[in-house]
Amino acid sequence: MSSPSSVHQFHKSQCFFKVIVEKTLKKKEIILPRSFVKKYGKKLSNPVTLVLPNGDKWEVHWIKRDHDVCFQKGWENFSQHYSMSYGHFLVFRLETRSQFQVMIFDKSALEMDYWSIPSPRYQVERNIHRHEDAEKSGDKDDYIEISDETEMRRSSSPQPHKRMKTSDGGNAEIFFKEKNVSSNEAMNWKELLQNTKRRAMNFHSDNPFFIRPLHPSYLEHMFIPTSFSKEYLNGKNGIATVLFGDEDKTWRLNFKFNDTTNRALITSGWGQIVDEYNFKVGDTCVFEMTDSTNIFFKVHIVRANDQSSSEHFQDFGNPKLKRKSNSRQN
């Protein structure tokens, strides 16, 4: 019999969405859905711990007011640390009686780059223990940051990444509804992405490269990480040539460097590649720059549903590309 705190005891309804609205910001608290409270309220410890995808933990106390349960003490620090504003969108999943997994999305439905934000260790209560691996990695000069904008350069550690800013007025809630995505599916995406990112870290090269996990929005448009863009694409606009695995066929991607955000955006060509190689949420691409003068990338794919695609260096790409049967040839 599983332990009382086992996640397996919880049903799909253990997940819920919350959108940051004016009332949330004004009262500096967030109200849990009544349906969730009715089902799990009596099981909740007080306080609870909110765990982010990068391992950061926050202790939050809840109060009961009439028929509502609200995250209150600790919530303001949590929301301010991640600069949450109107339209931000959070997915909560109850893991145990005292712990929630939390994902944060901005107004354009892009998941937040948690790794670019300083750790809140100094704000967390002493009884919340940090992951030992995270502590050890902080002492290494060559550690690789596993994030949405992971990048490696030869003999150097990654530079801090700037947090993604968007002017898109779209709402994450609308995005998920349009895609018919449940909160449980959103959490499954997170787990897939974390898994493929870890596997992608097995890639090694003397050439500069960056790792791009494919979130839902990245299947529609693609940004090149800020630090990589600044070092290798600064001030450049034009065409990048990409080769997938050991194939002979090359693809042309138009890109443009934005002087304001210091980041390059792929303006055209990416959608065709997504369709051709049948990319899915959870897949991860490693972009290895083999020619910085002519902007040439060799792209290696780590498939979410194919563990062997990252077991060995030679297994990246062909024959794991899984192109459509009617794909075009040269």
VOBA-1610 file (N, C-alpha, C; in pm, whole numbers, padded with zeros to 5 digits, always signed):
BEGIN
Met+00085-00120+00000Met+00000+00000+00000Met+00088+00123+00000Ser+00055+00223-00082Ser+00138+00342-00092Ser+00122+00428+00032Ser+00221+00513+00055Ser+00218+00600+00172Ser+00111+00705+00156Pro+00065+00766+00267Pro-00042+00865+00260Pro-00007+00984+00173Ser+00124+01013+00160Ser+00163+01131+00084Ser+00193+01101-00062Ser+00172+00976-00101Ser+00205+00937-00238Ser+00121+01012-00339Val+00189+01062-00444Val+00118+01134-00549Val+00020+01044-00622His+00044+00913-00618His-00043+00820-00692His-00183+00815-00633Gln-00200+00869-00512Gln-00333+00870-00453Gln-00419+00982-00511Phe-00354+01075-00579Phe-00426+01189-00630Phe-00476+01167-00772His-00589+01225-00802His-00654+01211-00931His-00611+01326-01022Lys-00658+01325-01147Lys-00628+01433-01239Lys-00665+01569-01181Ser-00770+01573-01101Ser-00818+01699-01047Ser-00721+01760-00948Gln-00607+01694-00925Gln-00505+01751-00839Gln-00442+01873-00906Cys-00466+01893-01035Cys-00411+02007-01108Cys-00516+02116-01126Phe-00471+02241-01122Phe-00562+02352-01152Phe-00483+02471-01206Phe-00554+02557-01282Phe-00497+02679-01336Phe-00538+02798-01250Lys-00455+02900-01246Lys-00494+03028-01187Lys-00434+03139-01272Val-00518+03237-01304Val-00475+03354-01379Val-00459+03471-01283Ile-00349+03545-01297Ile-00327+03662-01212Ile-00416+03776-01263Val-00506+03822-01177Val-00597+03932-01211Val-00572+04047-01113Glu-00642+04159-01136Glu-00621+04277-01052Glu-00647+04248-00905Lys-00749+04169-00877Lys-00783+04136-00739Lys-00670+04059-00672Thr-00607+03971-00748Thr-00494+03894-00694Thr-00380+03986-00655Leu-00351+04083-00741Leu-00242+04176-00716Leu-00273+04270-00601Lys-00398+04316-00595Lys-00437+04412-00492Lys-00438+04349-00354Lys-00493+04229-00342Lys-00505+04164-00211Lys-00379+04086-00172Lys-00287+04071-00267Lys-00161+04001-00240Lys-00185+03860-00188Glu-00279+03793-00249Glu-00311+03656-00215Glu-00377+03592-00336Ile-00387+03460-00335Ile-00451+03392-00446Ile-00547+03287-00390Ile-00667+03283-00446Ile-00772+03194-00397Ile-00768+03063-00475Leu-00767+02953-00403Leu-00769+02821-00467Leu-00910+02787-00513Pro-00924+02716-00624Pro-01058+02679-00673Pro-01135+02601-00566Arg-01263+02635-00551Arg-01344+02569-00448Arg-01357+02419-00473Ser-01364+02380-00599Ser-01376+02237-00629Ser-01252+02161-00583Phe-01135+02226-00596Phe-01011+02165-00551Phe-01009+02156-00398Val-01050+02265-00333Val-01051+02270-00187Val-01147+02165-00131Lys-01261+02150-00195Lys-01360+02053-00149Lys-01302+01912-00151Lys-01222+01883-00252Lys-01168+01747-00268Lys-01042+01723-00185Tyr-00956+01825-00175Tyr-00826+01804-00111Tyr-00798+01893+00009Gly-00888+01986+00039Gly-00863+02083+00145Gly-00827+02021+00279Lys-00894+01913+00316Lys-00870+01851+00446Lys-00736+01779+00451Lys-00677+01754+00334Lys-00549+01682+00330Lys-00429+01777+00331Leu-00454+01906+00307Leu-00344+02000+00293Leu-00277+02032+00425Ser-00144+02031+00424Ser-00068+02077+00538Ser-00064+02230+00533Asn-00027+02290+00642Asn-00013+02435+00647Asn+00111+02470+00730Pro+00216+02522+00666Pro+00223+02573+00529Pro+00244+02462+00426Val+00244+02505+00297Val+00277+02415+00187Val+00401+02470+00117Thr+00464+02387+00038Thr+00582+02428-00037Thr+00551+02431-00186Leu+00584+02542-00250Leu+00569+02556-00395Leu+00704+02527-00459Val+00708+02431-00550Val+00834+02390-00612Val+00832+02427-00760Leu+00930+02504-00804Leu+00941+02546-00943Leu+01021+02442-01023Pro+01010+02444-01157Pro+01081+02346-01240Pro+01232+02346-01222Asn+01291+02459-01179Asn+01435+02464-01159Asn+01477+02420-01019Gly+01380+02376-00939Gly+01412+02325-00806Gly+01394+02425-00693Asp+01373+02553-00725Asp+01352+02652-00620Asp+01225+02620-00542Lys+01230+02646-00411Lys+01117+02613-00324Lys+01075+02735-00244Trp+00945+02749-00228Trp+00888+02861-00152Trp+00787+02807-00052Glu+00796+02859+00069Glu+00701+02820+00172Glu+00587+02921+00177Val+00465+02873+00165Val+00347+02960+00163Val+00243+02908+00263His+00189+03000+00343His+00083+02965+00438His-00053+02996+00376Trp-00152+02917+00410Trp-00286+02944+00360Trp-00380+02971+00476Ile-00486+03045+00446Ile-00589+03075+00545Ile-00725+03036+00487Lys-00820+03012+00575Lys-00955+02982+00531Lys-01043+03101+00562Arg-01115+03148+00461Arg-01203+03263+00476Arg-01338+03227+00415Asp-01437+03215+00500Asp-01570+03171+00456Asp-01556+03035+00387His-01588+03031+00257His-01580+02904+00184His-01452+02894+00100Asp-01365+02993+00115Asp-01245+02996+00032Asp-01119+02965+00111Val-01020+02910+00040Val-00886+02891+00095Val-00791+02975+00010Cys-00709+03056+00076Cys-00620+03148+00005Cys-00475+03125+00045Phe-00386+03128-00055Phe-00243+03136-00025Phe-00216+03280+00014Gln-00160+03302+00132Gln-00144+03439+00178Gln+00000+03467+00221Lys+00036+03431+00345Lys+00170+03459+00394Lys+00274+03386+00308Gly+00365+03462+00251Gly+00467+03405+00163Gly+00433+03420+00016Trp+00304+03439-00014Trp+00263+03451-00154Trp+00315+03579-00217Glu+00310+03689-00143Glu+00355+03817-00198Glu+00503+03810-00237Asn+00586+03753-00150Asn+00729+03740-00182Asn+00749+03653-00306Phe+00673+03546-00313Phe+00681+03455-00427Phe+00644+03526-00557Ser+00532+03596-00556Ser+00485+03662-00678Ser+00576+03778-00719Gln+00629+03851-00621Gln+00719+03962-00653Gln+00852+03912-00709His+00899+03802-00654His+01028+03749-00699His+01023+03713-00847Tyr+00909+03662-00894Tyr+00895+03624-01035Tyr+00823+03730-01116Ser+00812+03851-01057Ser+00755+03967-01129Ser+00622+03934-01195Met+00536+03867-01122Met+00405+03832-01177Met+00318+03956-01191Ser+00249+03965-01301Ser+00161+04079-01327Ser+00031+04030-01389Tyr-00056+04123-01418Tyr-00188+04090-01474Tyr-00172+04006-01601Gly-00242+03894-01604Gly-00239+03808-01722Gly-00144+03691-01712His-00053+03694-01613His+00033+03577-01594His-00055+03458-01555Phe-00006+03341-01583Phe-00088+03221-01573Phe-00008+03112-01503Leu-00065+03051-01400Leu+00006+02949-01323Leu-00066+02816-01328Val+00011+02709-01332Val-00042+02573-01324Val+00010+02511-01195Phe-00081+02464-01112Phe-00046+02400-00986Phe-00079+02251-00994Arg+00011+02171-00940Arg-00020+02029-00926Arg+00017+01983-00785Leu-00080+01926-00717Leu-00057+01876-00583Leu+00022+01746-00590Glu+00143+01747-00534Glu+00229+01629-00535Glu+00212+01547-00408Thr+00212+01615-00293Thr+00190+01550-00164Thr+00102+01642-00082Arg+00076+01606+00041Arg-00007+01690+00127Arg+00053+01829+00146Ser+00184+01839+00133Ser+00251+01965+00166Ser+00328+02026+00050Gln+00310+01974-00069Gln+00391+02024-00180Gln+00314+02034-00311Phe+00332+02148-00379Phe+00276+02171-00512Phe+00390+02192-00611Gln+00377+02133-00729Gln+00462+02169-00842Gln+00393+02286-00911Val+00472+02389-00947Val+00413+02509-01006Val+00487+02547-01133Met+00411+02581-01237Met+00465+02633-01361Met+00407+02772-01382Ile+00490+02866-01432Ile+00447+03004-01453Ile+00460+03038-01601Phe+00353+03094-01658Phe+00353+03135-01798Phe+00325+03285-01807Asp+00388+03351-01905Asp+00361+03494-01922Asp+00237+03514-02009Lys+00209+03639-02045Lys+00086+03670-02118Lys+00081+03606-02256Ser+00199+03576-02311Ser+00201+03517-02445Ser+00204+03365-02441Ala+00186+03309-02320Ala+00182+03163-02299Ala+00319+03099-02305Leu+00426+03179-02296Leu+00560+03123-02289Leu+00594+03094-02143Glu+00647+02977-02118Glu+00684+02944-01981Glu+00802+03030-01938Met+00801+03074-01815Met+00904+03162-01763Met+01039+03093-01761Asp+01144+03170-01786Asp+01280+03119-01779Asp+01327+03133-01634Tyr+01289+03037-01550Tyr+01319+03044-01407Tyr+01468+03051-01380Trp+01547+02987-01466Trp+01690+02976-01441Trp+01762+03110-01455Ser+01700+03207-01519Ser+01764+03337-01536Ser+01740+03429-01417Ile+01658+03382-01323Ile+01623+03463-01207Ile+01702+03413-01086Pro+01766+03504-01010Pro+01845+03461-00894Pro+01767+03372-00800Ser+01835+03276-00741Ser+01771+03183-00649Ser+01719+03256-00526Pro+01603+03216-00475Pro+01544+03280-00358Pro+01585+03215-00227Arg+01699+03150-00224Arg+01736+03072-00106Arg+01730+03154+00022Tyr+01771+03281+00011Tyr+01774+03364+00131Tyr+01635+03397+00182Gln+01531+03373+00100Gln+01395+03405+00141Gln+01320+03282+00190Val+01377+03166+00173Val+01308+03043+00209Val+01338+03005+00352Glu+01239+02955+00422Glu+01256+02916+00562Glu+01358+02803+00572Arg+01425+02795+00687Arg+01532+02697+00705Arg+01485+02553+00694Asn+01359+02529+00721Asn+01313+02391+00718Asn+01287+02340+00578Ile+01309+02425+00477Ile+01297+02381+00338Ile+01438+02355+00287His+01468+02232+00257His+01604+02195+00218His+01621+02205+00067Arg+01735+02262+00027Arg+01767+02274-00114Arg+01816+02140-00168His+01803+02119-00298His+01854+01997-00360His+02007+01997-00352Glu+02065+01887-00309Glu+02209+01881-00295Glu+02280+01900-00428Asp+02221+01849-00533Asp+02284+01863-00665Asp+02293+02008-00706Ala+02191+02086-00674Ala+02192+02227-00709Ala+02301+02299-00633Glu+02321+02262-00507Glu+02424+02325-00426Glu+02562+02293-00483Lys+02582+02166-00520Lys+02712+02125-00571Lys+02742+02192-00704Ser+02640+02204-00790Ser+02663+02261-00922Ser+02704+02406-00913Gly+02661+02474-00807Gly+02696+02615-00792Gly+02844+02635-00764Asp+02916+02530-00723Asp+03058+02541-00692Asp+03146+02507-00811Lys+03085+02467-00921Lys+03164+02425-01037Lys+03172+02538-01138Asp+03292+02552-01198Asp+03310+02656-01297Asp+03250+02617-01431Asp+03241+02487-01458Asp+03200+02441-01590Asp+03060+02386-01594Tyr+02980+02415-01492Tyr+02848+02353-01490Tyr+02764+02403-01605Ile+02673+02319-01649Ile+02584+02353-01760Ile+02447+02382-01705Glu+02395+02498-01739Glu+02265+02538-01689Glu+02157+02476-01775Ile+02072+02394-01716Ile+01966+02327-01790Ile+01844+02417-01788Ser+01823+02490-01894Ser+01713+02585-01897Ser+01657+02595-02036Asp+01556+02682-02051Asp+01498+02703-02182Asp+01600+02762-02278Glu+01701+02827-02224Glu+01799+02893-02308Glu+01938+02841-02278Thr+01950+02710-02262Thr+02079+02651-02229Thr+02175+02670-02345Glu+02297+02711-02311Glu+02397+02736-02413Glu+02532+02695-02360Met+02617+02639-02444Met+02752+02606-02403Met+02851+02668-02499Arg+02959+02722-02443Arg+03070+02768-02524Arg+03195+02697-02476Arg+03289+02673-02563Arg+03407+02598-02527Arg+03481+02663-02412Ser+03512+02581-02308Ser+03593+02621-02193Ser+03537+02742-02120Ser+03407+02753-02111Ser+03350+02865-02036Ser+03217+02824-01981Ser+03176+02894-01875Ser+03045+02867-01816Ser+02943+02960-01878Pro+02814+02926-01873Pro+02712+03008-01936Pro+02698+03143-01871Gln+02664+03243-01950Gln+02636+03374-01896Gln+02492+03378-01850Pro+02462+03468-01754Pro+02322+03476-01709Pro+02233+03514-01825His+02115+03455-01830His+02021+03482-01937His+01922+03588-01893Lys+01890+03678-01982Lys+01790+03778-01950Lys+01652+03717-01961Arg+01566+03761-01876Arg+01432+03708-01876Arg+01358+03755-02001Met+01281+03665-02059Met+01209+03697-02180Met+01101+03800-02154Lys+01100+03905-02236Lys+00995+04005-02226Lys+00916+04004-02355Thr+00787+04017-02345Thr+00704+04018-02465Thr+00608+04134-02461Ser+00565+04176-02579Ser+00465+04281-02588Ser+00332+04222-02631Asp+00329+04092-02639Asp+00208+04023-02681Asp+00101+04036-02575Gly-00012+04085-02613Gly-00120+04104-02516Gly-00205+03980-02498Gly-00168+03870-02564Gly-00246+03748-02555Gly-00247+03692-02414Asn-00342+03607-02387Asn-00357+03551-02253Asn-00329+03402-02256Ala-00252+03355-02157Ala-00215+03213-02153Ala-00337+03124-02142Glu-00438+03171-02070Glu-00558+03090-02053Glu-00624+03065-02188Ile-00629+03171-02271Ile-00687+03157-02404Ile-00604+03059-02487Phe-00470+03070-02473Phe-00381+02980-02547Phe-00411+02834-02516Phe-00421+02801-02387Phe-00445+02663-02350Phe-00583+02616-02394Lys-00682+02705-02385Lys-00816+02667-02427Lys-00820+02640-02577Glu-00750+02728-02653Glu-00748+02709-02798Glu-00680+02578-02836Lys-00578+02540-02759Lys-00506+02416-02786Lys-00572+02296-02719Asn-00681+02323-02647Asn-00754+02216-02577Asn-00661+02139-02484Val-00583+02214-02404Val-00485+02155-02315Val-00536+02159-02171Ser-00534+02046-02104Ser-00574+02040-01964Ser-00455+02073-01876Ser-00481+02103-01749Ser-00373+02134-01656Ser-00282+02014-01638Asn-00340+01895-01641Asn-00258+01774-01625Asn-00165+01756-01745Glu-00216+01788-01865Glu-00133+01778-01985Glu-00020+01879-01980Ala-00049+01999-01927Ala+00056+02101-01916Ala+00169+02052-01827Met+00134+01987-01717Met+00236+01932-01629Met+00313+01819-01697Asn+00243+01739-01777Asn+00311+01633-01850Asn+00413+01691-01948Trp+00377+01804-02009Trp+00471+01873-02097Trp+00597+01909-02020Lys+00578+01963-01900Lys+00692+02004-01819Lys+00785+01887-01792Glu+00727+01772-01758Glu+00807+01654-01728Glu+00882+01605-01852Leu+00815+01608-01966Leu+00880+01567-02091Leu+00998+01658-02122Leu+00977+01789-02106Leu+01082+01885-02137Leu+01201+01870-02043Gln+01174+01849-01916Gln+01284+01830-01821Gln+01364+01705-01856Asn+01294+01600-01895Asn+01361+01474-01928Asn+01449+01488-02051Thr+01397+01549-02157Thr+01476+01561-02279Thr+01590+01661-02262Lys+01570+01763-02178Lys+01679+01858-02153Lys+01795+01788-02083Arg+01764+01704-01987Arg+01869+01630-01918Arg+01945+01539-02016Arg+01869+01474-02104Arg+01934+01386-02201Arg+02017+01466-02301Ala+01971+01585-02336Ala+02044+01668-02431Ala+02178+01714-02374Met+02189+01717-02241Met+02313+01760-02180Met+02427+01661-02203Asn+02396+01543-02257Asn+02500+01446-02290Asn+02577+01487-02415Phe+02525+01588-02485Phe+02590+01632-02609Phe+02718+01709-02575His+02824+01681-02649His+02952+01751-02630His+03008+01790-02766Ser+03066+01908-02772Ser+03127+01954-02897Ser+03224+02067-02866Asp+03328+02080-02948Asp+03419+02194-02936Asp+03359+02318-03000Asn+03252+02300-03076Asn+03184+02414-03137Asn+03084+02473-03039Pro+03055+02602-03051Pro+02951+02660-02965Pro+02815+02603-03001Phe+02730+02586-02902Phe+02596+02534-02930Phe+02500+02579-02822Phe+02372+02574-02854Phe+02270+02601-02754Phe+02162+02495-02764Ile+02092+02478-02654Ile+01988+02375-02645Ile+01852+02442-02636Arg+01761+02400-02720Arg+01627+02460-02721Arg+01520+02354-02702Pro+01464+02344-02580Pro+01350+02254-02557Pro+01228+02311-02628Leu+01146+02227-02684Leu+01032+02274-02762Leu+00906+02283-02677His+00883+02404-02625His+00758+02435-02558His+00649+02447-02665Pro+00523+02451-02625Pro+00415+02464-02725Pro+00434+02583-02818Ser+00472+02698-02763Ser+00484+02817-02847Ser+00604+02808-02941Tyr+00706+02729-02904Tyr+00825+02718-02989Tyr+00800+02631-03111Leu+00684+02569-03117Leu+00649+02497-03239Leu+00597+02594-03344Glu+00572+02718-03302Glu+00517+02818-03393Glu+00619+02926-03427His+00704+02962-03333His+00810+03058-03360His+00930+03025-03273Met+01047+03073-03313Met+01169+03034-03243Met+01259+03154-03219Phe+01303+03169-03093Phe+01403+03268-03056Phe+01534+03196-03030Ile+01643+03264-03058Ile+01775+03212-03024Ile+01814+03275-02891Pro+01864+03197-02795Pro+01895+03249-02662Pro+01975+03379-02664Thr+01947+03464-02568Thr+02008+03597-02561Thr+02160+03593-02560Ser+02218+03515-02469Ser+02364+03516-02456Ser+02432+03462-02582Phe+02372+03360-02644Phe+02427+03306-02768Phe+02413+03409-02880Ser+02298+03474-02887Ser+02274+03575-02990Ser+02374+03689-02979Lys+02397+03736-02857Lys+02487+03849-02836Lys+02629+03817-02879Glu+02673+03695-02853Glu+02812+03661-02883Glu+02835+03625-03029Tyr+02739+03557-03091Tyr+02764+03503-03225Tyr+02680+03566-03337Leu+02573+03635-03301Leu+02485+03691-03404Leu+02463+03840-03388Asn+02538+03902-03302Asn+02521+04044-03271Asn+02530+04131-03396Gly+02421+04203-03423Gly+02418+04294-03537Gly+02399+04227-03671Lys+02382+04097-03671Lys+02369+04025-03798Lys+02222+03998-03832Asn+02189+04011-03958Asn+02058+03974-04009Asn+02079+03900-04140Gly+01998+03799-04164Gly+02016+03728-04290Gly+01967+03586-04284Ile+02047+03496-04337Ile+02005+03356-04351Ile+02102+03264-04278Ala+02045+03174-04201Ala+02123+03069-04136Ala+02091+02938-04208Thr+02193+02861-04235Thr+02174+02730-04299Thr+02180+02623-04191Val+02085+02532-04193Val+02082+02426-04091Val+02077+02289-04157Leu+02144+02196-04094Leu+02149+02058-04138Leu+02107+01971-04021Phe+02018+01878-04044Phe+01968+01792-03937Phe+02041+01658-03939Gly+02110+01629-03828Gly+02180+01502-03816Gly+02279+01482-03929Asp+02277+01365-03989Asp+02370+01331-04096Asp+02304+01337-04233Glu+02193+01408-04243Glu+02125+01419-04372Glu+02203+01507-04468Asp+02170+01497-04595Asp+02231+01581-04697Asp+02151+01708-04721Lys+02024+01703-04690Lys+01936+01816-04716Lys+01961+01928-04616Thr+01975+02050-04666Thr+01990+02166-04579Thr+01866+02254-04587Trp+01848+02334-04483Trp+01734+02425-04475Trp+01785+02566-04450Arg+01707+02663-04497Arg+01744+02804-04479Arg+01645+02870-04384Leu+01700+02932-04283Leu+01619+03004-04185Leu+01655+03152-04190Asn+01556+03236-04206Asn+01579+03380-04200Asn+01578+03423-04054Phe+01676+03502-04014Phe+01680+03549-03877Phe+01711+03698-03873Lys+01674+03760-03762Lys+01698+03902-03744Lys+01737+03929-03600Phe+01847+04002-03582Phe+01894+04036-03448Phe+01826+04163-03400Asn+01768+04158-03281Asn+01699+04273-03223Asn+01794+04345-03128Asp+01828+04470-03161Asp+01923+04546-03079Asp+01868+04580-02942Thr+01737+04583-02929Thr+01676+04618-02801Thr+01679+04501-02704Thr+01643+04383-02752Thr+01639+04265-02665Thr+01769+04185-02668Asn+01859+04222-02761Asn+01985+04148-02778Asn+01960+03999-02804Arg+01860+03974-02885Arg+01826+03836-02915Arg+01786+03824-03062Ala+01820+03711-03122Ala+01786+03688-03262Ala+01656+03610-03271Leu+01572+03650-03364Leu+01445+03583-03389Leu+01449+03519-03527Ile+01408+03394-03534Ile+01394+03329-03665Ile+01262+03376-03723Thr+01269+03451-03831Thr+01149+03514-03886Thr+01074+03428-03987Ser+01142+03335-04050Ser+01072+03247-04144Ser+01153+03120-04166Gly+01082+03013-04203Gly+01146+02886-04232Gly+01132+02783-04122Trp+01108+02828-03998Trp+01102+02735-03886Trp+00976+02648-03892Gly+00864+02708-03926Gly+00739+02633-03931Gly+00744+02517-04028Gln+00812+02537-04140Gln+00826+02430-04239Gln+00907+02314-04183Ile+01010+02346-04105Ile+01093+02242-04044Ile+01015+02166-03938Val+00939+02238-03857Val+00856+02174-03754Val+00763+02072-03817Asp+00703+02111-03929Asp+00610+02022-03998Asp+00684+01903-04061Glu+00797+01931-04123Glu+00872+01827-04193Glu+00924+01718-04099Tyr+00974+01759-03984Tyr+01032+01663-03891Tyr+00935+01622-03780Asn+00812+01667-03795Asn+00707+01623-03704Asn+00744+01645-03557Phe+00792+01766-03526Phe+00829+01798-03389Phe+00706+01798-03299Lys+00726+01754-03176Lys+00620+01751-03076Lys+00667+01824-02951Val+00571+01868-02870Val+00606+01927-02742Val+00683+01825-02660Gly+00795+01866-02604Gly+00879+01774-02528Gly+01006+01737-02601Asp+01006+01747-02735Asp+01130+01724-02809Asp+01228+01837-02778Thr+01355+01811-02795Thr+01458+01913-02769Thr+01557+01913-02884Cys+01596+02033-02928Cys+01693+02046-03036Cys+01824+02106-02983Val+01935+02050-03028Val+02067+02104-02998Val+02119+02169-03125Phe+02139+02301-03122Phe+02187+02375-03238Phe+02338+02395-03224Glu+02414+02322-03303Glu+02560+02330-03299Glu+02609+02419-03413Met+02675+02531-03381Met+02723+02622-03483Met+02858+02572-03536Thr+02858+02521-03658Thr+02981+02467-03717Thr+03054+02569-03802Asp+02988+02679-03835Asp+03050+02786-03914Asp+02989+02918-03869Ser+03066+02997-03795Ser+03013+03124-03743Ser+03019+03235-03846Thr+03100+03219-03949Thr+03110+03322-04053Thr+02990+03315-04147Asn+02959+03195-04193Asn+02847+03177-04286Asn+02718+03136-04214Ile+02721+03134-04083Ile+02605+03100-03999Ile+02547+02964-04041Phe+02617+02860-04005Phe+02575+02724-04038Phe+02559+02645-03908Phe+02444+02581-03893Phe+02416+02500-03775Phe+02393+02355-03814Lys+02444+02265-03732Lys+02405+02125-03741Lys+02312+02101-03622Val+02194+02050-03649Val+02092+02034-03545Val+02075+01887-03509His+02080+01860-03379His+02063+01725-03327His+01932+01721-03248Ile+01855+01618-03267Ile+01722+01610-03206Ile+01720+01505-03096Val+01665+01544-02982Val+01639+01449-02874Val+01487+01435-02866Arg+01438+01317-02899Arg+01294+01294-02902Arg+01241+01259-02764Ala+01127+01315-02731Ala+01066+01289-02601Ala+01026+01143-02587Asn+00988+01081-02698Asn+00940+00942-02692Asn+01042+00842-02744Asp+01170+00882-02745Asp+01274+00792-02795Asp+01398+00807-02707Gln+01410+00721-02606Gln+01521+00730-02512Gln+01656+00709-02581Ser+01659+00634-02689Ser+01786+00602-02753Ser+01844+00718-02831Ser+01764+00822-02856Ser+01810+00932-02940Ser+01919+01015-02876Ser+01951+00990-02748Ser+02058+01066-02685Ser+02155+00978-02608Glu+02151+00847-02633Glu+02239+00757-02560Glu+02385+00776-02600His+02408+00801-02728His+02544+00819-02776His+02547+00939-02871Phe+02664+01000-02884Phe+02676+01116-02971Phe+02632+01084-03112Gln+02671+00969-03165Gln+02638+00936-03304Gln+02490+00907-03323Asp+02417+00893-03212Asp+02275+00863-03225Asp+02190+00988-03243Phe+02252+01106-03226Phe+02175+01227-03250Phe+02144+01234-03399Gly+02021+01278-03431Gly+01985+01292-03571Gly+01958+01159-03638Asn+02002+01141-03759Asn+01977+01021-03838Asn+02021+00896-03762Pro+01939+00789-03748Pro+01811+00773-03816Pro+01691+00806-03729Lys+01707+00894-03630Lys+01601+00919-03534Lys+01513+01038-03572Leu+01530+01091-03693Leu+01462+01215-03726Leu+01312+01201-03740Lys+01266+01085-03780Lys+01123+01059-03791Lys+01053+01160-03881Arg+01107+01180-03999Arg+01044+01270-04093Arg+00916+01208-04144Lys+00830+01293-04196Lys+00704+01243-04253Lys+00734+01158-04376Ser+00650+01060-04400Ser+00672+00967-04509Ser+00668+01035-04645Asn+00599+01148-04653Asn+00589+01220-04780Asn+00683+01339-04784Ser+00792+01332-04707Ser+00883+01446-04699Ser+00949+01471-04833Arg+00988+01598-04853Arg+01048+01639-04979Arg+01196+01602-04980Gln+01248+01572-05095Gln+01389+01540-05112Gln+01452+01647-05200Asn+01587+01649-05198Asn+01657+01746-05282Asn+01637+01714-05430
//
